[in-house]
Amino acid sequence: MKKVVVGLSGGVDSSVAAYLLKMQGYEVIGLFMKNWHDDSVTISEECPWLEDSNDALIVAEKLGIPFQTVDLSKEYKEKIVDYMFNEYERGRTPNPDVLCNREIKFDVFLKLALQLGADYVATGHYCRKTTVSNADGTETHQLLSGVDGNKDQSYFLCQLSQGQLAKTLFPIGELTKPEVRKIAAENELVTADKKDSQGLCFIGKVRLPDFLQQKLKPKKGIIVEVPSDATPYMKTETVFSNKVDELAYRSRKPEYRLDHGVVVGEHQGAHYFTNGQRKGLDVGGTKEPLFVIATDVTENVIYTGQGKAHPGLYRHTLFVTDEELHWVRPDLSLAIDAKMEVQARIRYRQPLENATLYKVDGGMYVDFVNPQSAITEGQFVAWYLGEELIGSGVIS
């Protein structure tokens, strides 16, 4: 009998994942990961980790499977929290959920499960895995979108490797959320009607400025509003000698100066803000809401523009360095000067957009057909062929 360790989070998805595996004949063990001790920055009513661990225990007892809690807070701080602080300090915006999956759930947790004699780990992610046998006897693991388009979580797993996928199961990937809740209710699982968790992976919903202020101190600066006609943007008459030069130009971030606009307010630290952000600016009196179009952490200035259509929010092209380039399917990776038509997204829940990958010396351009709003350094771009996620990278 194959042994599977399930990451029981205290939510309905992982509860049903454990139930399905048991019904399929696996020997199932439930593990709850405690990764955070500082409750001072969490909105406690919405991050009841004690309640979550208790619900996970109740589910394990209901299913008749062994259960234990593991404390991975040391590893979480080193691999996720410290990285987050460093990225925000540099004016970048990390995605802790993607990192959490790569560094904690499918690395530290996976290794722990294998030490317990497990053949696989399983999670309640809405995605699927298929395995193809190759002519040379090896196997290729494919990461596919979840059947439920509203809940597809493949993006959060965009940094997984073939080795990690080989040891992973996604039991609910073929189901929709209503079907998962129905299974939980029919089997009287305590999590059947429980609300989905929100916020940082394993931390919950946090006041992000409070969280960041643990290490990044407030620093008063100015907010500048840039009119739409003062925004540097791609000039249609520009002629380039080759495609790479054009892509390099299109991927450049607009560079703003104080004389591009007018001072409209103050902030407590440019490192607390990210491109596309609307909340937290506390500037009134504008016809349309202000959105962050750029941050300058060196000069501690936030540049903003009115409305979602402000040209400062949009770019067609982004760049990923070789160091930050990851292929879930290494066999599909591009050689220098090669290109590939794909669909891609730069954030969770964003509809897939048509794009072309261009591999160059030092990295790769992702060139979208349609301009993308709030392309942000530090975030992940993921690209797909059909419903298969084949690679990803950190936006430079």
Secondary structure, 3 states (H helix, E strand, C coil): CCEEEEECCCCHHHHHHHHHHHHCCCEEEEEEEECCCCHHHECHHHCCHHHHHHHHHHHHHHHCCCEEEEECHHHHHHHHHHHHHHHHHCCCCCCHHHHHHHHHHHHHHHHHHHHCCCCEEECCCCEEEEEEECCCCCEEEEEEECCCCCCCCHHHHCCCCHHHHHCEECCCCCCCHHHHHHHHHHCCCCCCCCCCCCCECCCECECHHHHHCCCCCCCCEEEEECCHHHCCCCCCCCCCCCHHHHHHHHHCCCCCCHHHCEEEEEECCHHHCCCCCCCCCCCCCCCCCEEEEEEECCCCEEEEEECCCCHHHEEEEEEEEHHHEEECCHHHCCCCCCEEEEEEECCCCCCCEEEEEEEECCEEEEEEEEEEECCCCCCEEEEEECCEEEEEEECC
